[in-house]
């Protein structure tokens, strides 16, 4: 199934390459770049905020209650994750 999916995708890309004008190809390139940037941002958010927060939540809930120190630790995880995302966006903007 995967082989036929990739084969079909390759055929579609080949057909698009033959039938599209240079302007259309440029538009496809821009759309692809935007999609890649959004996917990269989602991966960064997931790795920087979501996964560490879920790990913190599981660890904090082990004893059945969340203490004030654990809440501060969770807030720091979110703050650090947001800083990572901001740094990633700043690096992307400097590269353009």
TORPA-4810 file (N, C-alpha, C, O; in nm, 3 decimals):
<nodes>
NODE_1_0.082_-0.119_0.000_0.000_0.000_0.000_0.087_0.126_0.000_0.060_0.220_-0.075_X
NODE_2_0.192_0.127_0.086_0.279_0.244_0.090_0.349_0.265_-0.044_0.366_0.378_-0.090_X
NODE_3_0.389_0.154_-0.105_0.460_0.164_-0.232_0.370_0.226_-0.338_0.415_0.311_-0.416_X
NODE_4_0.244_0.186_-0.342_0.153_0.241_-0.442_0.121_0.388_-0.411_0.102_0.468_-0.502_X
NODE_5_0.115_0.422_-0.282_0.090_0.561_-0.244_0.204_0.650_-0.291_0.181_0.756_-0.350_X
NODE_6_0.328_0.608_-0.264_0.442_0.686_-0.307_0.453_0.691_-0.459_0.491_0.793_-0.516_X
NODE_7_0.419_0.581_-0.525_0.421_0.577_-0.670_0.319_0.675_-0.727_0.348_0.748_-0.822_X
NODE_8_0.199_0.675_-0.669_0.096_0.769_-0.715_0.135_0.913_-0.689_0.111_1.000_-0.773_X
NODE_9_0.196_0.938_-0.574_0.242_1.074_-0.542_0.350_1.117_-0.640_0.351_1.231_-0.685_X
NODE_10_0.440_1.027_-0.673_0.545_1.058_-0.771_0.487_1.088_-0.907_0.534_1.179_-0.976_X
NODE_11_0.385_1.013_-0.947_0.320_1.039_-1.075_0.251_1.174_-1.076_0.259_1.247_-1.176_X
NODE_12_0.185_1.209_-0.968_0.119_1.340_-0.960_0.221_1.452_-0.971_0.200_1.549_-1.044_X
NODE_13_0.331_1.439_-0.900_0.436_1.542_-0.905_0.493_1.552_-1.046_0.520_1.662_-1.094_X
NODE_14_0.512_1.439_-1.111_0.564_1.440_-1.249_0.468_1.511_-1.343_0.510_1.591_-1.426_X
NODE_15_0.340_1.480_-1.330_0.240_1.544_-1.417_0.236_1.694_-1.392_0.229_1.773_-1.486_X
NODE_16_0.240_1.733_-1.265_0.239_1.876_-1.233_0.361_1.946_-1.293_0.350_2.058_-1.344_X
NODE_17_0.476_1.880_-1.287_0.596_1.939_-1.342_0.588_1.960_-1.491_0.647_2.055_-1.544_X
NODE_18_0.518_1.875_-1.561_0.505_1.884_-1.707_0.400_1.987_-1.746_0.420_2.063_-1.841_X
NODE_19_0.289_1.991_-1.674_0.175_2.073_-1.717_0.173_2.213_-1.659_0.102_2.299_-1.712_X
NODE_20_0.247_2.240_-1.555_0.243_2.372_-1.493_0.339_2.469_-1.563_0.446_2.430_-1.610_X
NODE_21_0.298_2.594_-1.567_0.384_2.698_-1.621_0.488_2.736_-1.515_0.471_2.700_-1.399_X
NODE_22_0.593_2.806_-1.553_0.692_2.849_-1.454_0.630_2.931_-1.340_0.673_2.919_-1.225_X
NODE_23_0.531_3.014_-1.370_0.464_3.092_-1.266_0.391_3.000_-1.168_0.395_3.021_-1.047_X
NODE_24_0.324_2.898_-1.222_0.253_2.802_-1.137_0.351_2.725_-1.050_0.325_2.701_-0.932_X
NODE_25_0.464_2.686_-1.108_0.565_2.614_-1.030_0.619_2.700_-0.917_0.647_2.650_-0.808_X
NODE_26_0.635_2.829_-0.943_0.683_2.920_-0.839_0.579_2.929_-0.727_0.616_2.931_-0.609_X
NODE_27_0.452_2.934_-0.763_0.346_2.937_-0.662_0.345_2.809_-0.578_0.328_2.814_-0.456_X
NODE_28_0.362_2.695_-0.644_0.367_2.568_-0.572_0.486_2.567_-0.477_0.477_2.517_-0.365_X
NODE_29_0.598_2.621_-0.523_0.718_2.629_-0.438_0.692_2.714_-0.314_0.733_2.677_-0.204_X
NODE_30_0.625_2.827_-0.331_0.595_2.915_-0.218_0.499_2.846_-0.120_0.517_2.854_0.001_X
NODE_31_0.399_2.780_-0.173_0.303_2.710_-0.088_0.373_2.599_-0.010_0.347_2.580_0.109_X
NODE_32_0.461_2.526_-0.077_0.536_2.420_-0.010_0.625_2.475_0.100_0.636_2.415_0.206_X
NODE_33_0.688_2.588_0.076_0.773_2.651_0.177_0.691_2.693_0.298_0.734_2.675_0.412_X
NODE_34_0.573_2.747_0.275_0.486_2.787_0.386_0.442_2.665_0.467_0.443_2.666_0.590_X
NODE_35_0.404_2.559_0.397_0.362_2.437_0.465_0.476_2.380_0.549_0.454_2.339_0.663_X
NODE_36_0.596_2.378_0.494_0.711_2.328_0.568_0.740_2.413_0.691_0.775_2.360_0.797_X
NODE_37_0.726_2.544_0.678_0.750_2.633_0.790_0.647_2.608_0.901_0.682_2.605_1.019_X
NODE_38_0.521_2.591_0.864_0.416_2.566_0.963_0.439_2.431_1.032_0.425_2.421_1.153_X
NODE_39_0.473_2.330_0.955_0.499_2.198_1.013_0.619_2.205_1.108_0.617_2.146_1.215_X
NODE_40_0.722_2.277_1.068_0.839_2.295_1.155_0.803_2.365_1.284_0.852_2.327_1.391_X
NODE_41_0.718_2.467_1.275_0.674_2.539_1.394_0.594_2.446_1.485_0.612_2.449_1.607_X
NODE_42_0.506_2.365_1.429_0.429_2.271_1.509_0.518_2.168_1.578_0.494_2.131_1.692_X
NODE_43_0.621_2.123_1.508_0.716_2.028_1.568_0.791_2.095_1.682_0.811_2.035_1.787_X
NODE_44_0.831_2.221_1.662_0.902_2.294_1.768_0.813_2.312_1.889_0.858_2.293_2.002_X
NODE_45_0.687_2.349_1.868_0.594_2.368_1.980_0.573_2.236_2.053_0.573_2.232_2.176_X
NODE_46_0.557_2.129_1.978_0.535_1.998_2.040_0.655_1.957_2.123_0.640_1.911_2.236_X
NODE_47_0.774_1.973_2.068_0.895_1.930_2.139_0.932_2.023_2.254_0.989_1.978_2.354_X
NODE_48_0.901_2.150_2.242_0.941_2.247_2.343_0.840_2.264_2.455_0.877_2.294_2.568_X
NODE_49_0.713_2.247_2.425_0.609_2.275_2.525_0.526_2.151_2.558_0.517_2.112_2.675_X
NODE_50_0.466_2.091_2.459_0.366_1.987_2.482_0.426_1.864_2.551_0.376_1.821_2.655_X
NODE_51_0.531_1.809_2.495_0.590_1.686_2.551_0.645_1.710_2.692_0.615_1.631_2.782_X
NODE_52_0.725_1.816_2.715_0.771_1.839_2.853_0.655_1.863_2.951_0.662_1.820_3.066_X
NODE_53_0.549_1.932_2.906_0.437_1.959_2.995_0.363_1.830_3.030_0.322_1.811_3.145_X
NODE_54_0.345_1.740_2.933_0.279_1.613_2.960_0.362_1.530_3.058_0.308_1.469_3.150_X
NODE_55_0.494_1.528_3.037_0.581_1.455_3.130_0.570_1.513_3.271_0.562_1.439_3.369_X
NODE_56_0.570_1.647_3.281_0.555_1.712_3.411_0.422_1.677_3.475_0.416_1.647_3.594_X
NODE_57_0.315_1.681_3.396_0.181_1.653_3.447_0.172_1.512_3.504_0.118_1.492_3.613_X
NODE_58_0.226_1.414_3.432_0.224_1.276_3.480_0.301_1.262_3.611_0.256_1.196_3.704_X
NODE_59_0.419_1.325_3.617_0.501_1.317_3.737_0.433_1.388_3.853_0.438_1.339_3.966_X
NODE_60_0.371_1.502_3.826_0.308_1.580_3.933_0.183_1.510_3.987_0.152_1.523_4.105_X
NODE_61_0.112_1.438_3.902_-0.012_1.372_3.944_0.010_1.235_4.008_-0.086_1.171_4.050_X
NODE_62_0.134_1.189_4.016_0.159_1.056_4.072_0.110_1.043_4.216_0.056_0.939_4.253_X
NODE_63_0.126_1.148_4.297_0.083_1.140_4.436_-0.063_1.185_4.455_-0.113_1.187_4.567_X
NODE_64_-0.129_1.222_4.347_-0.270_1.257_4.354_-0.299_1.403_4.370_-0.415_1.444_4.357_X
NODE_65_-0.200_1.483_4.397_-0.222_1.628_4.408_-0.100_1.702_4.356_0.011_1.649_4.355_X
NODE_66_-0.123_1.824_4.314_-0.015_1.906_4.259_0.016_2.015_4.361_-0.072_2.092_4.399_X
NODE_67_0.142_2.021_4.403_0.182_2.121_4.503_0.216_2.253_4.435_0.223_2.262_4.313_X
NODE_68_0.236_2.354_4.518_0.270_2.487_4.465_0.404_2.484_4.392_0.421_2.550_4.289_X
NODE_69_0.500_2.409_4.444_0.631_2.397_4.380_0.618_2.332_4.242_0.684_2.371_4.146_X
NODE_70_0.530_2.231_4.234_0.509_2.164_4.105_0.441_2.256_4.005_0.469_2.249_3.885_X
NODE_71_0.352_2.342_4.054_0.288_2.440_3.965_0.392_2.537_3.911_0.391_2.570_3.792_X
NODE_72_0.483_2.582_3.996_0.590_2.672_3.951_0.679_2.602_3.849_0.721_2.662_3.750_X
NODE_73_0.707_2.475_3.873_0.789_2.398_3.778_0.717_2.388_3.643_0.780_2.402_3.539_X
NODE_74_0.586_2.362_3.645_0.508_2.356_3.522_0.507_2.489_3.449_0.518_2.493_3.326_X
NODE_75_0.493_2.598_3.524_0.496_2.731_3.463_0.632_2.758_3.399_0.639_2.817_3.291_X
NODE_76_0.738_2.715_3.465_0.872_2.733_3.409_0.890_2.651_3.281_0.957_2.695_3.188_X
NODE_77_0.831_2.532_3.277_0.838_2.449_3.156_0.772_2.522_3.040_0.826_2.528_2.930_X
NODE_78_0.654_2.578_3.065_0.583_2.651_2.960_0.661_2.775_2.919_0.674_2.803_2.800_X
NODE_79_0.714_2.850_3.016_0.792_2.971_2.985_0.915_2.937_2.902_0.944_3.004_2.803_X
NODE_80_0.988_2.833_2.942_1.107_2.793_2.866_1.070_2.746_2.726_1.142_2.774_2.630_X
NODE_81_0.959_2.674_2.715_0.915_2.630_2.584_0.879_2.746_2.494_0.913_2.746_2.376_X
NODE_82_0.809_2.845_2.548_0.776_2.965_2.470_0.901_3.041_2.428_0.908_3.094_2.317_X
NODE_83_1.000_3.046_2.518_1.127_3.110_2.482_1.195_3.036_2.367_1.252_3.098_2.277_X
NODE_84_1.190_2.902_2.370_1.248_2.823_2.261_1.177_2.851_2.129_1.241_2.867_2.025_X
NODE_85_1.043_2.857_2.133_0.967_2.885_2.012_1.000_3.024_1.960_1.020_3.043_1.840_X
NODE_86_1.006_3.122_2.050_1.040_3.259_2.010_1.180_3.264_1.948_1.200_3.331_1.847_X
NODE_87_1.275_3.194_2.007_1.411_3.190_1.954_1.412_3.127_1.814_1.482_3.175_1.725_X
NODE_88_1.335_3.020_1.797_1.326_2.955_1.666_1.269_3.051_1.563_1.321_3.060_1.451_X
NODE_89_1.164_3.122_1.599_1.104_3.219_1.505_1.201_3.332_1.473_1.209_3.376_1.358_X
NODE_90_1.274_3.379_1.574_1.374_3.484_1.550_1.483_3.437_1.457_1.528_3.510_1.369_X
NODE_91_1.527_3.311_1.477_1.630_3.255_1.389_1.578_3.243_1.246_1.653_3.268_1.151_X
NODE_92_1.452_3.205_1.229_1.393_3.194_1.096_1.387_3.331_1.030_1.417_3.344_0.911_X
NODE_93_1.348_3.434_1.106_1.338_3.570_1.051_1.475_3.625_1.012_1.486_3.696_0.913_X
NODE_94_1.577_3.593_1.089_1.713_3.640_1.056_1.764_3.572_0.929_1.841_3.632_0.853_X
NODE_95_1.721_3.447_0.906_1.765_3.373_0.789_1.701_3.421_0.660_1.751_3.390_0.552_X
NODE_96_1.591_3.494_0.668_1.520_3.537_0.545_1.572_3.664_0.492_1.523_3.713_0.390_X
</nodes>
